Amino acid sequence: MGDLNQTAPKLPVPGKRNVLITSALPYVNNVPHLGNIIGCVLSADVFARYCRLRGYNTIYICGTDEYGTTTETKAMEENCTPQEICDKYHALHKEVYDWFDISFDKFGRTSTPEQTEVCQAIFKKLWENNWLSEKPMQQLFCDTCQRFLADRLVEGTCPNEGCNYDSARGDQCENCGKLLNPTELKDPRCKACQNTPHICDTKHLFLELPLLKDKLVEYINKMSVAGSWSQNAINTTQAWLTEGLKARCITRDLKWGVPVPHENFKDKVFYVWFDAPIGYVSITSCYTPDWEKWWKNPENVELFQFMGKDNVPFHTVMFPSTLLGTGENWTLMKSISVTEYLNYEAGKFSKSKGIGVFGNDVKDTKIPVEVWRYYLLTNRPEVSDTLFTWDDLQAKLNNELLSNLGNFINRVLSFIAKPPGQGYGSIIPDTPTAESHALTKTLSEKVGKHVEQYIEAMEKVKLKQGLRTAMSLSSEGNAYLQESQFWKLYKEDQPSCSIVMRTAVGLVHILACLLEPFIPSFSFEVFKQLNLPPQEQILLCDEKGDFDRARRPWEIIPAGHKIGDPKPMFEELKIERVEELRQQYAGSQADRRARAEADAAKTAEQLKKTKISDGKKQKPTKSAADSKAKPTTEPEISITRLDIRVGKIIKAQKHPDADSLYVEEIDVGEAQPRIVVSGLVKYIPLEEMQDRLVCVLCNLKPATMRGIKSHAMVLAASNSDHSKVELVEPPKSATVGERVTFPGFTGEPDDVLNPKKKVWETLQEDLHSDANLVGCYKDIPLTTSAGVCKVSSISNGSIR
């Protein structure tokens, strides 16, 4: 959507909840990849949309970070000016975010007069308040280029023991994450000419963080609690404080940046870490001349900031210190939401190396934006790194969006749209006795609880949990339809059928509201099919009674309303297409270009060689080498190929068609619980199967057991004669969805274990409980972040 179309800029309203949201400013030297997008921009968009859904007075500010060494470097590479680079990539970023339906109130940039004005004003306050110092610095100077080399104009070997990465930048090692000074690099080289620079003395300005420590610590102690900072943000911030704050240089020997307004430093610009966060303020000043009402109003404005984990210290230590040092009444960050890394297939996303799926690639896949948003958000790396795989994208689309959500909505609307005698002729029926309908009353109580849980999660910026809760309502809707057997009711009990269908269409409306922050294009399509104006529907405001209305879903769509034309919401993603996409986006962007050029050259050569006779092309003959199938290397059978996770049984019941089987719904940290069928009836009572943690093998190929497809397996131990069976249990404080590991073994699990290769059967032979009741592979315990997994009483038992 880009910038929202507003007749006038929004300003804080006394008495209302005023929410200011920022996402880390994406650097303008390249196209963002999917890891960048979920790390800040998309996550912030979901929260901004949620705040608007709740009726909060909200603005979402972002823009491109354009100054600094990287821009100068990129300009050198592309043989143009820094401004031309910024113009080019700002437009590319905006195009990508528009496609992703990001709802900025203002998407700006930092290379503006407003940035210079705000940045210099803050500097002058810091200077007046004596928080800045002038210090000599040793800096690398390139004789060939006749210039001091700023940090990103230098590369070399990382000095960090155990790393020794040979392409570390002068400011930070991309491999180990350690912050560096250019002079610390081993074997430094100038990025422009590749010659070895030498050290020279120069003077720079420093922000005296040690002198600001007391003010900073007071702010951190107060706001980290009030704003429920994420644990990864707290850990990173405390590590900086524990190590001891040091004065940080705020100037650089560059031309492209905000000039330092001081006679002794007029040939220098501000260092990007100092200047970039001020971009939030200057971009807001481009949005409204009354920007101070947002940024100097802590009593009435809450500031929420979103970013990847590598940006944390700049937002919890450096930027607050800068603002505190001015002595002015700034709106300081209340809540910070931090993501870990989203990795790509077998490695890391990398802008510099061109590895992964980039923002401009997604359009070319022809996979709709709502699918991309949904997949990235279900896979949001909130507490640990997560992995993008094409197989997982296919599974999320086909199993969750298509089979669950899309199936529910299409069943409801298609039935209502059927002509009278078969359905309701697209007219919502009247339901005067809905409150006395037992099944509907049970559903409405569940809906109320789910909406409460959704709001609780979203208020705490637990976006993945909020999405999972919303999607579980769709499962409840499908179960409600099945249990009601509405197709029979239509013939046998029309008043009850009308209650079920009007309630179900109300639930469709609720789902469209709750999912709008996550997949807005989907919600707009739902409202179109409901024949309702979207802008008037997407609200969940306390003062308007929307929350109470959600508890009475049969009242949401008025009787007599005519719905629109139902259509399927999602299309299946075929395995053949998945394989095409995996091949298309393998390797780096440079590799892909080379493959495309090679394919084009090969095609051209074949066209030249094609002989045409009698208007028909001759078929090319295959060589013997071409005829042979290319062998593939099967990876060794290792315990790391198993995807064992901590799961929580949400619900367990007897299999309707098998006395020895349970059917469980198990939360394994995904948007939807998995359906699992287990042969445990004669060993474990039903009441003991409810609401307990278990170890779940998640990457077996799904198998149908007496008509119900099982999507995982619960691990249990049995004694030697199999007369006794017990569940393998993680510690009670283990995190649902975390992977069970085996110390000393590293590696990623298979997406799905190939049953023909007998990987599980081979590894299972060495899974057992030891004399201390600990679950083990050989002698290595099944381990979680909270400790090892155990059984109750079976020692030396077999785990399967």
MITOR-50100 format. One line per field, with one value per residue (C-alpha): z, x, y. Coordinates in Angstrom, 3 decimals, decimal comma, padded with zeros to 6 digits. Layout:
// MITOR-50100
Z = (Z ...)
X = (X ...)
Y = (Y ...)
// end
This chain:
// MITOR-50100
Z = (000,000 000,589 002,434 003,645 001,917 004,630 004,111 006,983 009,087 012,296 015,559 019,113 020,613 024,368 026,132 023,338 023,085 020,738 019,228 017,269 015,397 013,601 011,871 011,421 008,360 005,572 004,081 000,536 -001,113 -002,279 -002,663 000,655 000,986 002,861 006,074 006,018 005,319 008,181 010,506 010,736 008,030 007,833 011,585 012,300 009,663 011,392 014,715 013,101 011,432 014,727 016,524 013,882 014,191 017,898 017,199 018,556 017,081 015,248 012,806 011,231 010,158 008,084 005,209 003,587 005,428 002,753 004,175 004,968 003,591 002,074 -000,229 -001,357 -001,935 -003,951 -006,007 -006,840 -007,876 -010,146 -011,412 -010,384 -007,605 -004,101 -004,748 -007,906 -005,952 -003,260 -005,785 -007,554 -004,470 -002,604 -005,541 -005,549 -001,799 -002,073 -004,941 -002,905 000,186 -001,892 -003,285 000,244 001,290 003,912 005,353 006,187 007,199 005,850 003,981 003,648 003,398 005,323 002,549 003,139 004,448 007,375 008,379 008,340 010,415 013,118 013,282 013,643 016,281 018,406 017,966 019,148 022,300 023,065 022,519 024,779 027,498 027,363 026,414 023,453 023,448 020,856 020,568 018,274 016,397 014,423 011,116 007,966 005,081 001,470 -000,424 -003,741 -003,196 -001,142 001,542 005,052 004,865 006,805 008,340 005,399 002,926 004,589 004,574 006,157 008,420 011,635 014,714 016,877 018,129 016,463 013,647 011,219 008,557 005,687 004,441 007,704 007,311 009,207 011,454 012,039 011,144 009,250 010,220 014,038 014,592 016,583 016,314 015,145 014,475 011,081 012,695 014,476 011,192 010,244 006,690 005,901 002,300 000,701 -000,755 -003,701 -004,944 -002,902 -001,812 001,779 003,719 006,558 009,888 010,273 013,083 012,730 015,131 015,676 017,970 020,493 022,451 026,059 026,811 030,178 031,452 030,354 031,920 035,001 032,914 030,449 033,080 034,798 031,468 030,627 034,055 033,893 030,257 029,734 032,350 031,365 027,680 028,137 026,052 024,282 026,002 023,152 023,393 027,169 026,849 024,177 026,100 029,383 027,616 026,480 029,988 031,606 029,199 030,096 027,975 025,928 024,222 020,654 017,674 015,947 012,971 009,793 007,029 004,247 001,896 001,731 004,977 007,314 007,696 011,221 012,157 013,876 012,505 013,461 011,803 008,749 006,442 008,257 008,405 011,133 011,466 010,266 013,661 015,104 012,132 011,046 014,132 013,991 010,616 012,451 013,726 010,476 008,418 010,869 010,346 006,606 007,503 009,690 010,720 014,196 014,580 018,109 019,243 018,504 019,431 022,443 024,171 026,331 028,568 025,700 023,111 023,224 020,929 019,572 017,533 015,361 014,154 013,637 016,487 014,981 015,447 019,164 020,779 018,454 019,739 023,407 024,172 021,589 020,370 023,878 025,148 022,316 023,139 026,915 026,422 024,839 028,126 026,176 026,846 024,101 023,526 024,249 023,097 025,279 023,571 021,293 019,177 017,963 015,533 015,141 011,643 008,940 007,136 003,571 002,762 003,720 004,512 005,389 003,473 002,406 000,600 -000,035 -001,535 -003,228 -001,549 -000,921 -002,201 -002,585 -002,453 -006,202 -006,755 -005,008 -007,668 -010,300 -008,445 -009,108 -005,520 -004,077 -001,524 001,208 000,974 001,298 004,258 005,979 005,498 006,710 009,774 010,762 010,419 012,204 014,125 017,470 019,902 017,670 014,048 011,675 008,247 004,944 002,740 -000,375 000,943 004,104 002,093 000,089 003,245 004,909 001,809 001,018 004,559 006,490 004,083 001,486 003,405 006,677 006,256 002,611 002,908 005,866 004,211 000,863 002,443 004,324 001,550 -001,229 000,724 001,487 -002,198 -003,441 -004,821 -002,523 -002,096 -001,932 000,070 000,871 -002,462 -001,104 001,611 005,290 007,142 010,318 013,562 016,425 018,638 018,165 021,854 022,846 020,292 022,409 019,804 018,777 022,386 022,939 019,813 020,845 024,198 022,354 019,986 022,928 024,565 021,306 020,717 024,298 023,736 020,388 021,956 024,859 022,467 020,126 022,947 024,006 020,364 020,227 016,581 015,800 018,756 017,662 014,159 015,524 017,735 014,854 012,606 015,299 015,017 011,477 012,802 015,320 012,447 010,428 013,478 014,108 010,547 010,754 014,126 013,090 009,849 008,330 005,018 006,872 008,987 005,845 004,951 008,473 010,682 008,705 011,752 013,234 009,876 009,605 013,042 012,036 008,734 010,107 012,994 010,586 008,319 011,427 012,202 008,634 009,370 012,664 010,907 008,259 011,021 013,105 010,074 008,450 010,200 008,816 005,362 004,457 000,810 001,972 004,337 001,601 -000,651 002,132 002,640 -001,107 -001,123 001,884 -000,078 002,759 002,563 004,095 005,593 007,752 008,897 010,142 013,744 017,147 019,375 023,035 023,006 020,027 021,531 018,820 021,359 022,805 019,282 018,620 021,415 019,463 015,952 014,698 015,117 013,086 009,591 009,588 008,445 004,927 003,829 000,393 000,064 -003,058 -005,286 -003,427 -005,013 -003,783 -001,711 -002,384 -005,053 -004,410 -004,888 -006,782 -005,983 -009,564 -009,182 -005,822 -007,444 -010,233 -007,681 -005,648 -008,736 -009,933 -006,676 -005,904 -005,426 -005,491 -007,713 -009,733 -010,172 -011,354 -013,876 -015,162 -015,483 -017,314 -019,692 -020,283 -020,947 -023,369 -025,194 -025,327 -026,722 -029,342 -030,346 -030,636 -032,820 -035,121 -035,398 -035,904 -039,420 -040,987 -043,765 -045,141 -042,515 -039,647 -037,086 -036,725 -033,226 -031,629 -030,679 -027,054 -026,157 -023,985 -021,160 -021,425 -021,372 -018,040 -014,896 -012,853 -009,557 -006,382 -003,174 -000,255 002,967 005,765 008,284 011,289 014,273 013,173 010,225 012,664 013,409 017,018 018,786 022,112 021,596 023,794 023,497 023,283 022,910 022,787 021,979 020,969 017,263 016,003 014,006 016,022 019,678 020,137 018,728 020,089 017,862 019,316 018,393 019,235 019,232 017,838 017,440 014,093 013,159 013,423 015,737 014,048 013,979 015,307 015,608 018,343 019,413 023,133 024,294 026,223 027,903 028,886 030,147 028,110 030,985 031,230 027,551 027,995 028,238 028,589 026,994 024,717 022,262 018,692 015,559 012,999 009,696 009,079 005,894 006,837 007,066 007,067 009,990 009,830 007,754 009,669 008,400 011,069 010,579 013,211 015,853 019,634 021,097 023,804 025,596 026,101 028,253 026,805 026,383 025,346 028,212 029,486 027,516 028,766 026,987 026,644 028,411 028,074 031,223 032,173 031,428 027,893 025,093 022,870 019,336 020,228 018,593 020,743 020,212 020,820 022,206 019,862 016,789 014,525 011,304 009,850 009,732 006,511 005,440 005,154 005,810 002,726 003,891 001,239 002,829 006,271 008,098 011,090 011,304 011,329 013,989 016,141 016,974 019,107 020,851 024,402 028,013 030,196 033,792 035,004 032,917 030,490 026,831 024,779 021,299 022,013 025,146 024,141 025,966 024,192 025,262 025,399 026,557 029,934 030,382 029,278 028,346 030,580 031,104 034,363 035,305 032,323 032,419 029,487 027,394 023,629 022,308 019,214)
X = (000,000 002,920 002,110 -001,473 -003,667 -004,467 -006,237 -004,168 -001,320 -002,401 -001,336 -001,551 -005,026 -005,325 -007,177 -006,574 -003,875 -001,273 001,144 004,279 005,790 009,127 010,996 014,755 015,565 016,633 019,984 019,698 022,582 020,641 017,220 015,888 015,697 012,987 015,051 015,207 011,492 010,294 013,006 011,563 009,318 006,681 006,618 006,079 003,343 001,430 001,558 000,559 -002,427 -003,379 -003,263 -005,535 -007,835 -008,153 -008,880 -005,577 -004,289 -001,301 001,395 004,003 007,241 010,052 012,355 015,660 018,944 021,022 024,193 027,475 030,342 028,284 026,517 029,840 031,173 028,126 028,364 031,979 030,939 028,162 030,173 027,654 027,082 025,841 022,653 021,962 022,453 020,042 017,407 017,634 017,405 014,876 012,499 013,252 012,627 009,345 008,219 008,953 007,129 004,158 003,879 004,021 001,098 003,176 000,981 003,445 002,010 005,283 008,066 010,813 014,586 017,523 019,225 016,947 017,335 015,078 017,587 020,412 018,385 017,298 020,656 022,649 020,228 020,725 024,499 024,501 022,576 025,051 027,938 026,376 025,770 029,413 028,610 031,031 034,800 037,521 040,083 042,947 042,413 044,601 042,924 043,839 044,922 045,162 048,020 046,618 043,172 044,576 041,916 041,223 039,311 036,057 035,219 033,310 035,986 038,313 038,219 040,536 040,773 038,698 040,941 038,415 039,983 038,396 036,839 039,560 036,965 038,969 036,282 035,436 034,392 036,093 033,043 031,767 032,552 029,580 030,677 030,905 029,031 031,807 031,940 035,365 037,535 039,291 042,742 041,976 041,735 044,554 045,905 043,676 043,050 041,355 038,016 038,412 041,900 042,783 046,108 047,314 046,588 048,752 047,839 047,717 046,575 043,353 040,893 037,265 034,339 033,104 029,877 030,870 028,622 030,334 029,248 025,676 025,562 023,475 020,753 020,822 020,638 017,716 015,876 016,683 015,638 012,322 011,347 012,519 009,941 007,162 007,601 008,111 011,290 011,985 014,561 017,061 016,959 017,533 020,400 022,202 021,764 022,976 026,024 026,964 026,532 028,443 031,349 031,496 030,386 033,048 033,096 031,856 033,098 030,284 032,203 033,716 036,043 033,465 031,702 028,322 026,508 025,245 028,012 029,307 028,423 031,739 034,648 037,258 035,367 033,801 035,446 033,740 030,217 028,320 028,869 025,833 025,065 024,609 022,728 020,490 018,213 017,630 016,076 012,939 012,526 013,364 011,069 008,274 009,091 008,540 005,179 004,057 005,583 004,174 006,531 007,482 003,957 004,978 008,659 008,692 005,569 006,429 003,395 000,955 002,875 004,153 007,091 007,377 010,471 011,060 014,415 016,737 019,024 022,123 020,470 019,676 022,565 022,021 018,431 018,775 022,131 023,298 020,094 018,572 021,919 021,945 018,432 018,992 022,130 020,169 018,300 015,027 011,782 012,044 009,621 011,946 011,334 008,865 008,837 011,362 010,576 013,646 013,945 016,736 017,823 015,716 018,045 017,615 017,481 021,006 022,639 022,155 020,356 022,961 022,470 026,188 026,508 023,110 021,996 018,302 014,958 014,846 011,922 011,861 011,902 008,616 006,460 008,055 007,050 003,342 002,637 000,182 001,327 -000,957 000,841 004,253 003,147 001,553 004,572 007,078 004,965 004,371 008,130 009,019 012,290 011,126 013,282 015,725 016,823 014,289 014,650 012,979 012,467 010,364 008,872 007,729 006,201 004,264 003,098 001,930 -000,003 -001,594 -002,306 -003,041 -004,244 -005,956 -007,203 -008,041 -008,767 -009,818 -011,827 -013,843 -014,701 -015,572 -017,808 -019,781 -020,200 -020,777 -023,574 -025,281 -024,963 -026,735 -030,236 -033,258 -034,004 -030,271 -029,084 -030,148 -029,951 -027,041 -029,313 -028,297 -031,140 -032,853 -031,967 -034,268 -033,354 -029,576 -028,751 -030,526 -028,658 -026,244 -023,547 -023,526 -023,346 -020,296 -018,656 -019,368 -017,632 -014,590 -014,610 -014,673 -011,699 -009,739 -010,302 -009,141 -005,996 -005,402 -005,574 -003,345 -000,684 -000,816 -000,657 002,603 003,795 003,814 002,858 003,378 001,230 -001,475 -001,495 -001,622 -004,579 -006,471 -005,871 -007,082 -010,494 -010,669 -010,103 -012,890 -015,113 -014,419 -015,097 -018,359 -019,526 -018,651 -020,292 -023,462 -023,762 -025,403 -026,052 -028,393 -029,906 -030,910 -033,223 -034,286 -034,148 -033,977 -034,116 -031,035 -029,278 -029,940 -028,353 -025,277 -024,806 -025,389 -023,016 -020,430 -020,617 -020,139 -017,032 -015,825 -016,175 -014,242 -011,455 -011,186 -010,792 -008,254 -006,179 -006,186 -002,953 -001,245 -002,796 -004,749 -005,356 -007,056 -009,327 -010,269 -011,225 -013,337 -015,235 -015,720 -017,253 -019,382 -020,479 -019,352 -017,167 -013,782 -012,904 -016,032 -015,577 -011,995 -012,358 -012,009 -012,549 -013,500 -015,487 -017,590 -018,470 -016,722 -015,260 -018,693 -020,031 -017,383 -018,972 -022,263 -021,103 -024,658 -025,406 -022,446 -023,981 -027,607 -030,389 -031,483 -028,013 -027,020 -023,489 -021,314 -019,956 -017,912 -014,629 -011,773 -009,351 -006,151 -004,652 -002,642 001,113 002,206 005,397 006,650 006,412 008,208 011,108 011,231 011,403 014,087 016,248 015,478 016,635 019,577 022,983 023,652 022,076 025,301 025,013 021,413 022,376 025,174 022,772 020,218 022,887 024,225 020,717 020,049 023,336 022,599 019,127 020,539 023,158 020,516 018,383 021,346 021,941 018,304 017,816 014,451 013,161 009,640 008,581 009,406 012,172 014,439 014,590 018,012 019,605 020,507 024,037 024,646 025,700 022,444 020,428 021,829 020,167 022,417 023,311 022,471 024,433 022,335 023,364 024,651 022,139 022,595 020,354 020,268 018,075 015,194 012,996 012,059 010,303 008,733 004,979 001,964 -001,148 -004,022 -006,725 -006,834 -009,801 -010,536 -010,320 -013,920 -013,103 -010,338 -010,518 -006,723 -005,962 -006,023 -006,321 -004,384 -004,108 -000,525 000,997 004,549 005,159 003,436 000,428 -001,833 -001,650 -000,812 -003,221 -001,419 -002,750 -001,141 -001,689 -001,592 -005,157 -004,366 -001,293 -002,189 -005,642 -007,330 -007,285 -003,488 -003,124 -004,588 -002,552 000,918 004,317 005,627 008,449 007,133 008,868 007,641 009,208 007,838 005,824 002,117 000,258 -003,485 -004,591 -008,168 -009,300 -007,449 -004,129 -001,413 001,120 003,710 004,542 004,664 007,784 007,194 009,342 008,327 009,743 011,205 007,916 005,984 003,533 004,222 004,536 005,335 005,632 009,053 008,521 010,475 010,980 007,878 009,655 010,703 009,470 006,734 008,075 011,777 013,881 015,104 018,859 021,661 024,817 027,754 025,563 024,804 022,847 019,448 016,662 015,216 012,029 010,365 012,100 012,120 010,527 012,447 015,772 014,768 016,332 013,961 014,081 017,897 018,180 015,374 017,432 019,723 016,974 016,332 015,814 018,896 019,223 018,455 015,227 016,775 015,832 019,016 020,346 023,184 024,540 023,559 020,481 017,486 018,073 015,990 016,823 015,301 017,094 016,893 013,808 012,825 010,326 008,530 009,738 010,908 014,689 016,603 013,451 013,147 011,956 009,772)
Y = (000,000 002,376 005,599 005,658 008,200 010,745 014,049 015,451 014,032 012,337 013,963 012,627 012,939 013,636 010,846 008,315 005,690 007,226 004,714 005,639 002,680 002,513 -000,273 -000,220 001,876 -000,514 000,400 001,626 -000,210 -003,255 -004,864 -006,287 -010,081 -011,988 -012,004 -008,191 -007,951 -010,173 -008,825 -005,330 -003,852 -006,625 -007,260 -003,552 -003,444 -006,253 -004,417 -001,099 -002,749 -004,407 -001,042 000,477 -002,549 -001,730 001,927 003,273 006,550 005,093 006,155 003,891 005,603 004,137 005,033 004,243 004,827 006,559 008,087 006,394 004,407 001,621 004,058 005,539 002,015 000,976 004,175 003,334 -000,192 001,115 004,097 006,751 009,309 008,399 010,395 008,371 005,139 006,356 007,422 004,054 001,855 004,004 003,456 -000,297 -000,572 001,313 -000,902 -004,041 -002,754 -001,609 -005,147 -006,576 -004,298 -002,465 000,311 003,071 006,423 007,803 006,037 008,612 008,810 010,240 012,251 015,250 018,823 017,809 015,103 017,641 020,102 017,630 015,856 019,081 020,427 017,284 017,532 021,172 020,225 017,440 019,872 022,499 019,888 018,675 015,075 015,182 014,983 015,510 012,737 011,812 008,595 006,332 005,680 003,839 006,065 004,880 006,529 005,334 006,880 009,798 009,543 008,326 005,080 004,894 001,538 000,045 001,114 -001,404 -005,205 -007,722 -010,754 -010,753 -010,556 -012,426 -015,651 -018,650 -016,633 -015,447 -014,606 -013,076 -010,643 -008,865 -005,229 -002,441 -001,889 -005,439 -009,027 -010,466 -013,986 -013,746 -010,459 -008,766 -004,951 -003,791 -000,776 -000,804 -000,727 -004,028 -005,946 -008,240 -007,800 -004,772 -003,730 -000,742 -001,790 000,608 -000,267 -003,416 -001,873 -002,009 001,209 002,552 004,131 007,931 010,220 012,230 013,911 012,901 013,634 011,070 010,641 009,991 007,018 006,310 009,757 009,066 005,601 006,511 008,163 005,277 002,511 004,255 004,370 000,717 -000,601 001,230 000,756 -002,833 -003,845 -001,408 -002,232 -005,999 -005,982 -009,251 -011,434 -011,219 -007,401 -007,512 -009,991 -007,945 -004,686 -006,171 -007,623 -004,105 -002,698 -005,574 -005,194 -001,503 001,435 003,169 006,547 006,059 008,021 009,963 011,429 010,016 011,214 011,066 013,437 011,667 012,415 015,113 017,748 018,347 021,974 022,736 024,770 022,168 019,318 020,932 018,354 015,468 014,023 012,193 008,478 006,522 004,916 008,414 009,817 006,889 006,525 010,291 009,463 008,278 011,835 013,619 011,376 012,189 015,880 015,274 013,727 016,638 019,989 019,221 016,248 017,266 016,350 012,739 012,821 015,166 013,926 010,874 011,385 010,771 008,703 005,114 004,316 000,742 -000,162 -003,249 -004,564 -007,515 -008,557 -006,913 -003,496 -003,830 -001,882 001,071 001,351 000,384 002,044 004,573 006,265 006,652 008,004 010,545 011,753 011,722 013,795 016,657 017,224 017,539 015,687 013,066 010,185 007,282 003,736 001,870 -001,519 -003,206 -006,256 -008,102 -010,988 -013,504 -014,575 -016,194 -018,581 -019,813 -023,544 -024,691 -021,325 -017,653 -014,942 -012,417 -009,100 -008,705 -012,202 -012,198 -015,446 -016,120 -014,890 -011,108 -008,733 -008,254 -012,043 -012,783 -011,123 -013,338 -016,526 -015,732 -016,823 -014,251 -011,690 -013,084 -016,433 -014,798 -012,655 -015,651 -017,887 -015,301 -014,494 -018,133 -018,549 -015,278 -015,901 -014,513 -016,525 -018,395 -018,538 -020,098 -021,641 -020,799 -023,845 -024,210 -027,465 -025,725 -022,879 -025,466 -027,260 -024,022 -022,977 -026,329 -027,570 -024,382 -021,719 -023,905 -026,963 -025,193 -021,480 -021,362 -024,558 -023,214 -019,905 -021,454 -024,134 -021,491 -018,934 -021,496 -023,163 -019,842 -018,885 -022,016 -021,417 -021,881 -025,553 -026,254 -023,231 -019,678 -017,873 -015,734 -014,228 -014,448 -016,224 -015,001 -016,838 -015,807 -018,789 -018,828 -018,296 -021,496 -023,637 -025,722 -026,371 -022,698 -021,515 -023,757 -022,343 -018,742 -019,319 -020,682 -017,715 -015,291 -017,014 -017,092 -013,380 -012,658 -014,742 -013,046 -009,569 -010,605 -011,941 -008,960 -006,396 -008,075 -007,997 -011,807 -011,769 -015,436 -016,456 -014,007 -015,499 -019,038 -018,119 -016,517 -019,531 -021,921 -020,225 -021,533 -025,057 -024,483 -023,354 -026,494 -028,665 -026,779 -027,412 -031,091 -031,633 -029,793 -031,780 -028,712 -030,469 -032,874 -030,093 -028,234 -031,115 -032,128 -028,991 -025,743 -023,377 -025,099 -025,060 -021,305 -020,778 -022,770 -020,953 -017,437 -018,177 -019,590 -016,541 -014,364 -016,393 -015,767 -012,034 -012,369 -014,290 -011,583 -008,969 -010,898 -011,879 -008,426 -007,358 -010,475 -011,013 -007,846 -008,736 -011,941 -009,982 -007,521 -010,439 -011,986 -008,728 -008,476 -011,968 -010,988 -007,883 -005,584 -002,423 -003,416 -000,019 -000,087 -003,685 -004,057 -002,978 -004,593 -001,569 -001,801 001,462 000,355 -003,023 -005,012 -007,421 -008,264 -008,662 -011,321 -013,407 -013,413 -014,306 -014,957 -011,235 -009,911 -010,160 -008,923 -011,212 -010,381 -009,238 -010,516 -011,838 -011,556 -014,311 -016,952 -018,004 -020,217 -018,118 -020,087 -022,338 -025,480 -025,240 -028,346 -030,215 -029,746 -025,972 -026,152 -027,964 -025,367 -022,552 -024,302 -024,654 -021,121 -019,509 -021,796 -020,182 -016,455 -013,809 -013,810 -017,599 -017,192 -014,538 -016,763 -019,727 -017,589 -016,281 -019,806 -021,148 -018,304 -018,955 -022,694 -022,069 -019,709 -022,287 -025,034 -022,783 -022,231 -025,976 -026,905 -028,198 -027,615 -029,835 -030,031 -027,503 -029,894 -029,625 -032,624 -034,048 -033,687 -036,983 -037,657 -038,613 -041,650 -039,336 -037,388 -040,600 -041,708 -040,469 -038,244 -039,901 -038,022 -038,348 -039,569 -037,786 -040,005 -041,260 -038,984 -038,262 -034,592 -035,605 -036,155 -033,132 -033,897 -031,010 -030,198 -030,465 -029,832 -031,996 -029,534 -032,145 -035,949 -038,169 -041,742 -042,535 -042,870 -046,019 -047,722 -048,788 -048,854 -045,391 -041,849 -038,778 -035,830 -032,170 -031,200 -027,725 -028,007 -024,272 -023,855 -021,726 -024,780 -027,809 -031,093 -034,019 -037,114 -040,651 -042,802 -046,420 -045,656 -046,381 -049,565 -048,037 -044,464 -043,317 -040,591 -038,092 -038,433 -037,548 -034,064 -030,860 -032,396 -031,880 -034,605 -035,222 -035,235 -036,526 -033,985 -034,996 -038,483 -038,754 -038,315 -041,622 -042,349 -044,529 -045,757 -042,791 -040,043 -038,691 -038,525 -035,702 -036,645 -039,255 -039,021 -040,656 -043,272 -045,865 -049,497 -052,279 -055,475 -057,375 -054,235 -054,683 -051,163 -047,916 -044,378 -041,041 -039,406 -036,060 -032,802 -030,667 -028,672 -025,357 -026,403 -024,133 -025,535 -025,837 -025,876 -028,544 -031,431 -031,663 -034,157 -032,464 -032,986 -033,441 -030,472 -030,205 -029,397 -032,003 -033,382 -031,619 -035,039 -038,362 -040,583 -043,875 -045,802 -044,818 -046,212 -043,250 -043,413 -047,197 -047,150 -044,439 -045,829 -048,900 -046,699 -044,690 -045,860 -044,810 -045,304 -046,487 -042,941 -042,821 -040,294 -040,608 -041,152 -041,736 -044,179 -042,423 -038,854 -037,448 -035,910 -032,310 -029,111 -025,591 -026,531 -029,864 -033,496 -035,517 -038,438 -041,260 -042,008 -045,505 -047,602 -047,921 -049,392 -049,331 -048,958 -045,578 -045,538)
// end
